[in-house]
Amino acid sequence: MFGISEEQMAGFGMTFGLGAFMLYMLFIIGELAWKSRAGKLGTFILFFVLAFGMIGFVAKFIIQKMWGI
């Protein structure tokens, strides 16, 4: 499709597609904190706890790029 392989398309989707989805999730967490009037500490806790899973994905991507995998 359009001169790219399935592997390249999957790599694009995994990096940019999931990256965009993660940014949208951060927006949702911020909206949740704002509407619930969580305050500074509550907002920090919301972002830390709810976004903790995304940190693993980002770390995996960085490690792969550093090691050339």
Biopython code that builds the backbone (N, CA, C, O; Angstrom):
import numpy as np
from Bio.PDB.StructureBuilder import StructureBuilder

atoms = [
    (1, "MET", "N", (0.843, -1.174, 0.000)),
    (1, "MET", "CA", (0.000, 0.000, 0.000)),
    (1, "MET", "C", (0.890, 1.240, 0.000)),
    (1, "MET", "O", (1.670, 1.440, 0.931)),
    (2, "PHE", "N", (0.783, 2.049, -1.006)),
    (2, "PHE", "CA", (1.528, 3.303, -1.157)),
    (2, "PHE", "C", (3.039, 3.098, -1.129)),
    (2, "PHE", "O", (3.773, 4.028, -0.793)),
    (3, "GLY", "N", (3.519, 1.911, -1.470)),
    (3, "GLY", "CA", (4.946, 1.654, -1.563)),
    (3, "GLY", "C", (5.649, 1.419, -0.240)),
    (3, "GLY", "O", (6.877, 1.487, -0.187)),
    (4, "ILE", "N", (4.917, 1.146, 0.830)),
    (4, "ILE", "CA", (5.553, 0.823, 2.106)),
    (4, "ILE", "C", (5.118, -0.573, 2.536)),
    (4, "ILE", "O", (4.042, -1.048, 2.175)),
    (5, "SER", "N", (5.967, -1.205, 3.302)),
    (5, "SER", "CA", (5.683, -2.577, 3.725)),
    (5, "SER", "C", (4.765, -2.585, 4.949)),
    (5, "SER", "O", (4.521, -1.559, 5.583)),
    (6, "GLU", "N", (4.270, -3.779, 5.250)),
    (6, "GLU", "CA", (3.408, -3.929, 6.415)),
    (6, "GLU", "C", (4.166, -3.617, 7.701)),
    (6, "GLU", "O", (3.600, -3.055, 8.638)),
    (7, "GLU", "N", (5.445, -3.982, 7.744)),
    (7, "GLU", "CA", (6.262, -3.710, 8.927)),
    (7, "GLU", "C", (6.427, -2.210, 9.150)),
    (7, "GLU", "O", (6.354, -1.738, 10.284)),
    (8, "GLN", "N", (6.648, -1.465, 8.076)),
    (8, "GLN", "CA", (6.793, -0.022, 8.190)),
    (8, "GLN", "C", (5.483, 0.636, 8.639)),
    (8, "GLN", "O", (5.490, 1.571, 9.440)),
    (9, "MET", "N", (4.365, 0.138, 8.114)),
    (9, "MET", "CA", (3.066, 0.677, 8.497)),
    (9, "MET", "C", (2.768, 0.394, 9.968)),
    (9, "MET", "O", (2.245, 1.254, 10.676)),
    (10, "ALA", "N", (3.101, -0.807, 10.422)),
    (10, "ALA", "CA", (2.886, -1.154, 11.827)),
    (10, "ALA", "C", (3.781, -0.313, 12.732)),
    (10, "ALA", "O", (3.340, 0.133, 13.792)),
    (11, "GLY", "N", (5.030, -0.092, 12.330)),
    (11, "GLY", "CA", (5.939, 0.752, 13.113)),
    (11, "GLY", "C", (5.447, 2.178, 13.204)),
    (11, "GLY", "O", (5.536, 2.804, 14.260)),
    (12, "PHE", "N", (4.929, 2.693, 12.110)),
    (12, "PHE", "CA", (4.369, 4.047, 12.104)),
    (12, "PHE", "C", (3.171, 4.131, 13.043)),
    (12, "PHE", "O", (3.052, 5.077, 13.821)),
    (13, "GLY", "N", (2.289, 3.142, 12.969)),
    (13, "GLY", "CA", (1.110, 3.142, 13.826)),
    (13, "GLY", "C", (1.462, 3.022, 15.294)),
    (13, "GLY", "O", (0.840, 3.657, 16.145)),
    (14, "MET", "N", (2.462, 2.206, 15.586)),
    (14, "MET", "CA", (2.851, 2.022, 16.987)),
    (14, "MET", "C", (3.490, 3.276, 17.566)),
    (14, "MET", "O", (3.257, 3.595, 18.732)),
    (15, "THR", "N", (4.281, 3.988, 16.793)),
    (15, "THR", "CA", (4.947, 5.171, 17.341)),
    (15, "THR", "C", (4.038, 6.396, 17.313)),
    (15, "THR", "O", (3.802, 7.010, 18.353)),
    (16, "PHE", "N", (3.529, 6.754, 16.150)),
    (16, "PHE", "CA", (2.757, 7.991, 16.034)),
    (16, "PHE", "C", (1.303, 7.811, 16.439)),
    (16, "PHE", "O", (0.718, 8.697, 17.062)),
    (17, "GLY", "N", (0.716, 6.678, 16.093)),
    (17, "GLY", "CA", (-0.676, 6.436, 16.462)),
    (17, "GLY", "C", (-0.856, 6.336, 17.963)),
    (17, "GLY", "O", (-1.719, 7.002, 18.535)),
    (18, "LEU", "N", (-0.046, 5.509, 18.602)),
    (18, "LEU", "CA", (-0.139, 5.387, 20.056)),
    (18, "LEU", "C", (0.348, 6.647, 20.757)),
    (18, "LEU", "O", (-0.150, 6.992, 21.828)),
    (19, "GLY", "N", (1.317, 7.336, 20.161)),
    (19, "GLY", "CA", (1.766, 8.610, 20.735)),
    (19, "GLY", "C", (0.646, 9.640, 20.753)),
    (19, "GLY", "O", (0.461, 10.349, 21.743)),
    (20, "ALA", "N", (-0.100, 9.720, 19.657)),
    (20, "ALA", "CA", (-1.238, 10.641, 19.597)),
    (20, "ALA", "C", (-2.311, 10.225, 20.599)),
    (20, "ALA", "O", (-2.913, 11.077, 21.253)),
    (21, "PHE", "N", (-2.551, 8.928, 20.723)),
    (21, "PHE", "CA", (-3.529, 8.431, 21.679)),
    (21, "PHE", "C", (-3.096, 8.749, 23.106)),
    (21, "PHE", "O", (-3.937, 9.078, 23.943)),
    (22, "MET", "N", (-1.808, 8.657, 23.397)),
    (22, "MET", "CA", (-1.300, 8.965, 24.727)),
    (22, "MET", "C", (-1.466, 10.453, 25.042)),
    (22, "MET", "O", (-1.807, 10.814, 26.168)),
    (23, "LEU", "N", (-1.229, 11.310, 24.060)),
    (23, "LEU", "CA", (-1.447, 12.748, 24.269)),
    (23, "LEU", "C", (-2.915, 13.040, 24.543)),
    (23, "LEU", "O", (-3.239, 13.886, 25.375)),
    (24, "TYR", "N", (-3.804, 12.339, 23.841)),
    (24, "TYR", "CA", (-5.233, 12.506, 24.076)),
    (24, "TYR", "C", (-5.605, 12.043, 25.485)),
    (24, "TYR", "O", (-6.437, 12.666, 26.145)),
    (25, "MET", "N", (-4.994, 10.958, 25.943)),
    (25, "MET", "CA", (-5.245, 10.478, 27.299)),
    (25, "MET", "C", (-4.771, 11.489, 28.336)),
    (25, "MET", "O", (-5.428, 11.673, 29.360)),
    (26, "LEU", "N", (-3.643, 12.146, 28.086)),
    (26, "LEU", "CA", (-3.172, 13.191, 28.998)),
    (26, "LEU", "C", (-4.148, 14.357, 29.039)),
    (26, "LEU", "O", (-4.379, 14.945, 30.096)),
    (27, "PHE", "N", (-4.721, 14.692, 27.884)),
    (27, "PHE", "CA", (-5.737, 15.739, 27.839)),
    (27, "PHE", "C", (-6.943, 15.346, 28.683)),
    (27, "PHE", "O", (-7.483, 16.173, 29.419)),
    (28, "ILE", "N", (-7.367, 14.093, 28.581)),
    (28, "ILE", "CA", (-8.513, 13.617, 29.361)),
    (28, "ILE", "C", (-8.207, 13.673, 30.855)),
    (28, "ILE", "O", (-9.064, 14.072, 31.643)),
    (29, "ILE", "N", (-6.997, 13.279, 31.258)),
    (29, "ILE", "CA", (-6.614, 13.339, 32.672)),
    (29, "ILE", "C", (-6.626, 14.786, 33.162)),
    (29, "ILE", "O", (-7.105, 15.058, 34.263)),
    (30, "GLY", "N", (-6.108, 15.713, 32.366)),
    (30, "GLY", "CA", (-6.125, 17.129, 32.730)),
    (30, "GLY", "C", (-7.539, 17.663, 32.844)),
    (30, "GLY", "O", (-7.850, 18.427, 33.758)),
    (31, "GLU", "N", (-8.392, 17.262, 31.921)),
    (31, "GLU", "CA", (-9.796, 17.686, 31.980)),
    (31, "GLU", "C", (-10.481, 17.142, 33.231)),
    (31, "GLU", "O", (-11.270, 17.841, 33.867)),
    (32, "LEU", "N", (-10.181, 15.906, 33.577)),
    (32, "LEU", "CA", (-10.729, 15.291, 34.786)),
    (32, "LEU", "C", (-10.272, 16.042, 36.033)),
    (32, "LEU", "O", (-11.070, 16.297, 36.935)),
    (33, "ALA", "N", (-9.003, 16.391, 36.084)),
    (33, "ALA", "CA", (-8.476, 17.135, 37.237)),
    (33, "ALA", "C", (-9.099, 18.521, 37.321)),
    (33, "ALA", "O", (-9.395, 19.006, 38.413)),
    (34, "TRP", "N", (-9.298, 19.160, 36.171)),
    (34, "TRP", "CA", (-9.858, 20.506, 36.163)),
    (34, "TRP", "C", (-11.320, 20.506, 36.599)),
    (34, "TRP", "O", (-11.736, 21.341, 37.401)),
    (35, "LYS", "N", (-12.100, 19.559, 36.063)),
    (35, "LYS", "CA", (-13.529, 19.523, 36.391)),
    (35, "LYS", "C", (-13.784, 19.079, 37.831)),
    (35, "LYS", "O", (-14.793, 19.462, 38.423)),
    (36, "SER", "N", (-12.893, 18.287, 38.393)),
    (36, "SER", "CA", (-13.086, 17.841, 39.770)),
    (36, "SER", "C", (-12.468, 18.803, 40.778)),
    (36, "SER", "O", (-12.572, 18.586, 41.985)),
    (37, "ARG", "N", (-11.820, 19.872, 40.290)),
    (37, "ARG", "CA", (-11.148, 20.866, 41.137)),
    (37, "ARG", "C", (-10.192, 20.179, 42.110)),
    (37, "ARG", "O", (-10.263, 20.373, 43.323)),
    (38, "ALA", "N", (-9.304, 19.381, 41.547)),
    (38, "ALA", "CA", (-8.425, 18.534, 42.351)),
    (38, "ALA", "C", (-7.343, 19.307, 43.090)),
    (38, "ALA", "O", (-6.830, 18.802, 44.089)),
    (39, "GLY", "N", (-6.979, 20.476, 42.663)),
    (39, "GLY", "CA", (-5.884, 21.200, 43.296)),
    (39, "GLY", "C", (-4.548, 20.730, 42.747)),
    (39, "GLY", "O", (-4.495, 19.848, 41.889)),
    (40, "LYS", "N", (-3.470, 21.321, 43.244)),
    (40, "LYS", "CA", (-2.146, 20.991, 42.715)),
    (40, "LYS", "C", (-1.721, 19.574, 43.066)),
    (40, "LYS", "O", (-1.254, 18.839, 42.197)),
    (41, "LEU", "N", (-1.875, 19.181, 44.316)),
    (41, "LEU", "CA", (-1.471, 17.839, 44.734)),
    (41, "LEU", "C", (-2.352, 16.778, 44.078)),
    (41, "LEU", "O", (-1.850, 15.758, 43.607)),
    (42, "GLY", "N", (-3.644, 17.014, 44.049)),
    (42, "GLY", "CA", (-4.565, 16.064, 43.424)),
    (42, "GLY", "C", (-4.292, 15.903, 41.946)),
    (42, "GLY", "O", (-4.346, 14.791, 41.420)),
    (43, "THR", "N", (-3.997, 17.006, 41.267)),
    (43, "THR", "CA", (-3.675, 16.947, 39.845)),
    (43, "THR", "C", (-2.387, 16.169, 39.621)),
    (43, "THR", "O", (-2.300, 15.361, 38.697)),
    (44, "PHE", "N", (-1.389, 16.410, 40.464)),
    (44, "PHE", "CA", (-0.135, 15.665, 40.354)),
    (44, "PHE", "C", (-0.370, 14.173, 40.545)),
    (44, "PHE", "O", (0.164, 13.357, 39.794)),
    (45, "ILE", "N", (-1.167, 13.813, 41.548)),
    (45, "ILE", "CA", (-1.443, 12.402, 41.815)),
    (45, "ILE", "C", (-2.199, 11.780, 40.650)),
    (45, "ILE", "O", (-1.896, 10.658, 40.246)),
    (46, "LEU", "N", (-3.174, 12.492, 40.108)),
    (46, "LEU", "CA", (-3.910, 11.976, 38.950)),
    (46, "LEU", "C", (-2.978, 11.722, 37.772)),
    (46, "LEU", "O", (-3.023, 10.656, 37.157)),
    (47, "PHE", "N", (-2.137, 12.699, 37.459)),
    (47, "PHE", "CA", (-1.227, 12.529, 36.332)),
    (47, "PHE", "C", (-0.223, 11.413, 36.598)),
    (47, "PHE", "O", (0.076, 10.625, 35.700)),
    (48, "PHE", "N", (0.295, 11.337, 37.811)),
    (48, "PHE", "CA", (1.302, 10.312, 38.120)),
    (48, "PHE", "C", (0.711, 8.916, 38.046)),
    (48, "PHE", "O", (1.278, 8.033, 37.404)),
    (49, "VAL", "N", (-0.423, 8.712, 38.700)),
    (49, "VAL", "CA", (-1.007, 7.372, 38.771)),
    (49, "VAL", "C", (-1.597, 6.944, 37.433)),
    (49, "VAL", "O", (-1.339, 5.832, 36.975)),
    (50, "LEU", "N", (-2.384, 7.808, 36.801)),
    (50, "LEU", "CA", (-3.062, 7.422, 35.574)),
    (50, "LEU", "C", (-2.130, 7.387, 34.366)),
    (50, "LEU", "O", (-2.391, 6.660, 33.408)),
    (51, "ALA", "N", (-1.059, 8.155, 34.400)),
    (51, "ALA", "CA", (-0.132, 8.169, 33.272)),
    (51, "ALA", "C", (1.074, 7.258, 33.498)),
    (51, "ALA", "O", (1.977, 7.220, 32.663)),
    (52, "PHE", "N", (1.103, 6.525, 34.611)),
    (52, "PHE", "CA", (2.263, 5.693, 34.929)),
    (52, "PHE", "C", (2.482, 4.597, 33.890)),
    (52, "PHE", "O", (3.627, 4.268, 33.580)),
    (53, "GLY", "N", (1.420, 4.034, 33.352)),
    (53, "GLY", "CA", (1.550, 2.992, 32.334)),
    (53, "GLY", "C", (2.165, 3.512, 31.045)),
    (53, "GLY", "O", (2.854, 2.771, 30.343)),
    (54, "MET", "N", (1.926, 4.765, 30.729)),
    (54, "MET", "CA", (2.488, 5.347, 29.509)),
    (54, "MET", "C", (4.004, 5.509, 29.615)),
    (54, "MET", "O", (4.707, 5.490, 28.604)),
    (55, "ILE", "N", (4.496, 5.666, 30.826)),
    (55, "ILE", "CA", (5.937, 5.833, 31.022)),
    (55, "ILE", "C", (6.688, 4.589, 30.561)),
    (55, "ILE", "O", (7.770, 4.695, 29.983)),
    (56, "GLY", "N", (6.124, 3.420, 30.814)),
    (56, "GLY", "CA", (6.747, 2.167, 30.368)),
    (56, "GLY", "C", (6.845, 2.089, 28.856)),
    (56, "GLY", "O", (7.861, 1.643, 28.323)),
    (57, "PHE", "N", (5.806, 2.516, 28.162)),
    (57, "PHE", "CA", (5.829, 2.498, 26.698)),
    (57, "PHE", "C", (6.885, 3.451, 26.150)),
    (57, "PHE", "O", (7.613, 3.110, 25.218)),
    (58, "VAL", "N", (6.965, 4.634, 26.727)),
    (58, "VAL", "CA", (7.954, 5.621, 26.281)),
    (58, "VAL", "C", (9.369, 5.126, 26.582)),
    (58, "VAL", "O", (10.270, 5.286, 25.759)),
    (59, "ALA", "N", (9.565, 4.525, 27.758)),
    (59, "ALA", "CA", (10.887, 3.997, 28.121)),
    (59, "ALA", "C", (11.295, 2.875, 27.163)),
    (59, "ALA", "O", (12.456, 2.796, 26.760)),
    (60, "LYS", "N", (10.358, 2.019, 26.803)),
    (60, "LYS", "CA", (10.649, 0.935, 25.853)),
    (60, "LYS", "C", (11.093, 1.506, 24.511)),
    (60, "LYS", "O", (12.049, 1.012, 23.913)),
    (61, "PHE", "N", (10.412, 2.531, 24.039)),
    (61, "PHE", "CA", (10.760, 3.157, 22.767)),
    (61, "PHE", "C", (12.161, 3.776, 22.827)),
    (61, "PHE", "O", (12.943, 3.631, 21.888)),
    (62, "ILE", "N", (12.478, 4.464, 23.931)),
    (62, "ILE", "CA", (13.789, 5.104, 24.078)),
    (62, "ILE", "C", (14.892, 4.055, 24.150)),
    (62, "ILE", "O", (15.940, 4.219, 23.525)),
    (63, "ILE", "N", (14.671, 2.979, 24.905)),
    (63, "ILE", "CA", (15.669, 1.908, 25.020)),
    (63, "ILE", "C", (15.912, 1.254, 23.666)),
    (63, "ILE", "O", (17.055, 0.960, 23.315)),
    (64, "GLN", "N", (14.854, 1.028, 22.910)),
    (64, "GLN", "CA", (15.006, 0.437, 21.581)),
    (64, "GLN", "C", (15.829, 1.331, 20.672)),
    (64, "GLN", "O", (16.673, 0.838, 19.924)),
    (65, "LYS", "N", (15.601, 2.624, 20.723)),
    (65, "LYS", "CA", (16.358, 3.549, 19.878)),
    (65, "LYS", "C", (17.824, 3.634, 20.318)),
    (65, "LYS", "O", (18.718, 3.734, 19.477)),
    (66, "MET", "N", (18.073, 3.596, 21.629)),
    (66, "MET", "CA", (19.446, 3.688, 22.125)),
    (66, "MET", "C", (20.254, 2.438, 21.776)),
    (66, "MET", "O", (21.427, 2.537, 21.419)),
    (67, "TRP", "N", (19.632, 1.268, 21.879)),
    (67, "TRP", "CA", (20.329, 0.010, 21.610)),
    (67, "TRP", "C", (20.268, -0.402, 20.144)),
    (67, "TRP", "O", (20.932, -1.359, 19.744)),
    (68, "GLY", "N", (19.485, 0.303, 19.342)),
    (68, "GLY", "CA", (19.392, -0.005, 17.927)),
    (68, "GLY", "C", (18.624, -1.283, 17.622)),
    (68, "GLY", "O", (18.924, -1.979, 16.653)),
    (69, "ILE", "N", (17.650, -1.582, 18.437)),
    (69, "ILE", "CA", (16.857, -2.801, 18.229)),
    (69, "ILE", "C", (15.757, -2.532, 17.230)),
    (69, "ILE", "O", (14.976, -3.430, 16.916)),
]
sb = StructureBuilder()
sb.init_structure("model")
sb.init_model(0)
sb.init_chain("A")
sb.init_seg("    ")
for serial, (resi, resn, name, xyz) in enumerate(atoms, 1):
    if name == "N":
        sb.init_residue(resn, " ", resi, " ")
    sb.init_atom(name, np.array(xyz, "f"), 0.0, 1.0, " ", f" {name:<3s}", serial, name[0])
structure = sb.get_structure()
